[in-house]
Amino acid sequence: MPNGRCYRHGGASTGPQTPEGLERAARANWKHGRYSAKAIAFRRMLARTVRDLRAATRMVEEQ
């Protein structure tokens, strides 16, 4: 066989090899996106905004 495996037993899959196959496999394994770079950046921006608003509130209350 061209892949060097036994033509009768074949062996286990070596997984996707092409860039398209790798991308397709990554998309198929996508669960929810909570840990994607976009989601992490959004949560960090949100936390920064909340911190800034709390600091501004404290400054107003102190006056």
SULWO-V854834 format. One record per pair of residues at least 24 apart in sequence whose C-alpha atoms are under 8 Angstrom apart, sorted by the first residue. I is the first residue (numbers start at 1). J is the second residue. D is the distance in Angstrom with one decimal. If there is no record, write none. Layout:
I,J,D + I,J,D
This chain:
none
